[in-house]
Amino acid sequence: MGNPITPSDETMTDGQIEKATDIFRNTLRKHRKEFGTKPVQDVLGLRTLGTDLLAPFRKCVEAVSNLIVRVVQVVRSRTPQEALDATGRAQYTDKPVVAAMPKGEGEQAEVVFFNLGRYVSDDDLEKEYEARGLKPADPYSLAAVNEADPAFADEKPNSTHWKDSEGKWCYAAFYRGVGERGLSVRRGDRGWVDSWWFAGVRK
């Protein structure tokens, strides 16, 4: 059994931050003649500049990582259907399963995604969560991740699961289908192929 994830294991170091900053600074200096002073000054005043610059860096890190962490705001006051509607995706759902989705707690959630690279049954997936010191993310938190970043599931189809009042496995899954971004919320225990990323929260 693996060791539980701790913040110190997974947090970027100050040295890495300095290195990344140096690389970007040197690149800007190399390409400075390509930019005018006035538009650069305007860009420096953008409120979202930091997060805009963070997005491509995040994509590069996620491309080589088997662990992805996202922190999102979660609107727990929504109905289950409203939480799904907010993602703007095509929906393929079982309405009674949607209505009974676990709501979770907290205005903010840290959602940890991992990929196994192999088929796994729902029962064995629970063991994988346990080995990482995680429990399955509630579908509200997972929906919030996909609402905040609709493109996330294009390359990393992601899901979570839970048992209903009858002890049956249910799931919420976000993915890109043929020509559309979709989501499914249904009962099912057929397991998961190697492309899926599983959403968890720390215990």
Secondary structure, DSSP 4 states (H G I P E B T S, - for coil): -PPPP-HHHHSPPHHHHHHHHHHHHHHHHHTGGGS-HHHHHHHHT-TTHHHHHHHHHHHHHHHT-SEEEEEEE--TTS-HHHHHHTTT-EEEE-HHHHHT------SEEEEEEEE-SS-B-HHHHHHHHHHTTEEEPPHHHHHHHHHH-TTHHHHS-EEEEEE-TTS-EEEEEEEE-SSSEEEEEEE--S-B-TT-EEEEEE-
